[in-house]
Amino acid sequence: MNTPEPVAFIGLGPMGRAMVGALLSRGHRVTVWNRTPSRADALVGRGAVRAASPAEAVTSAELVILSLTDYDAMYSVLDTVGDALAGRTVVNLSSDSPARTREAARWLADRGADLLVGGVMVPAPMVGTEAARVHYSGPRRLLDAHHDTLAVIGRPDYRGEDHGVAQLWYQAELDVFLTMLNGFAHAAALLDSAGVEATELAPYAAETLALAGAFLDPAARAIVSGVHTDDGANVTMMGASADHVLAASRDAGIDTGLPGAVKAHYDWARAAGYGDLSWTSLYTVIRRPPER
């Protein structure tokens, strides 16, 4: 059995603490640093080493993992370490835009370090479990070299050499997830106007989401092929439903931003002449929206 490699870990928010905890449980020597030192207390009690500075953390291991708010936070921390970055692999699990991520790869390369980008696709309580998954992009050799260590956090899913691609995958999945959660909150507000509690809605919403999941594979094939044959859920019919959700929201006196945005997509598709096509043709107007 290989000896677990040392890890330097910077950033101890809920996600960072969960990741360090998973690494410690698998026998890794983890040196940690955080702007608020007290966040490391419980981890130090479990065996983590507290670094007095970012430079001390970075020099403790070849593998440096970051879990910060964004890439600006990375610059503010790592700009203080001088030449200590040379020869290190920096795995940044922070969220930002693909463009800023590519800039960060160049910034680190100028300092002699390599960047591997990661997007963790589970909340903190699920880190280190079988359900955990992390999108990675950047040089494949970096993931190969540190695969076993990174697999402790979650199942590595390599998406290519372009540093920005992991961020794009992360944001795309969040697009689905956040829209779903907002939809549930909005639906709960809609029913609350009639005195129905969200707990009553929850099991029905779960059934609806499972039904929606069955649409994804055929929808993806239609989007890739560009063939949007009416499958019984065409733009005109679905757009009428969107109109009704918006009207019901207005009548209930709740926010109309979300249903208004959905209706706008159907309006654009109908204006483009897609009324008799499948709802999947919305992709076309989303991908190339009309001028507003």
C-alpha positions, 0 to 999 in steps of 0.5 A: 500500500502506498504511503498517503502523500502530504497535503497543504490545504488553504481555506477552511470554510465548510467545504474545506473543513470537510475535505481536510477531515476526509484526508485526515481520516485516510491517513494523510498528513495535512498542513492547514492555513486559514485567515481565521485561525480558529477554524482549524482548531477542530482539525488540529485536534484530529491531527492536522498541522496548523501553519502560521502563514500561507508560505509555511503551508505551501512549503509543507507539501508538493500538493497544495489544495485551495478551497476559497471563495473565488480566484481573487482570494487565491491571488491575495493568499498566494501572492504572499508566498514568494518563490515557494510556489515553484515546483508545486501542483496547485489544485484549486477547488474554488469557483469562478469563471472559465476565463478567470481560471485560464488567467490563473493558470498563466499566473501560476505558471509564471511562478513555476507552479502547475494548476489543476482545476476542480469543481466539487459537485456535492455539498460539504456533508457528502464530501468523501462519500461514494456519492461525491464527484469532482470535475477536473481539467488541466494537464492530465499528468497532474491528476494521474500523479495525485489521483489517489489523494484527490479521490479521497475527496470525491470521484475524479471526473477528468474533462480535458486539458483546458483549465476552464472546462471544469469550471464550465461543467461546474457552472452548468450543473449548478445551472440545473441545480439552482434553477430546480431549487428556485423552482421549488421555492417559487412553487411553494410560494404559489401554493402558500397563497392558498394556504398549502404548506411546502411540506405537502408539496415536497413529495409531489415535486420529487415525483415531478423532478423524477419525471423531468429526468426521463426527458433528459436523454431524448432532449440531449439527442435532439439538441445535438442533432438539431432535429426538434420534432414535435413529441407531444410537448411543442413550443406552443403548448408548453408556452401556453403553460408558461403563460398560465404559471406567470398569470397564476403568480401575478394573481397570487401576488408573488415574484414573477421573475422566474416564470417571466424568464421561462415565458420569455424563452417560449416567446422568443421561440414562437417569434422565431417560428418554432411553435410547432417544434418540440420544446427542445428548440428553446436551446436554439434561442437560448444559445443565440438569444435575440437582441432585446 
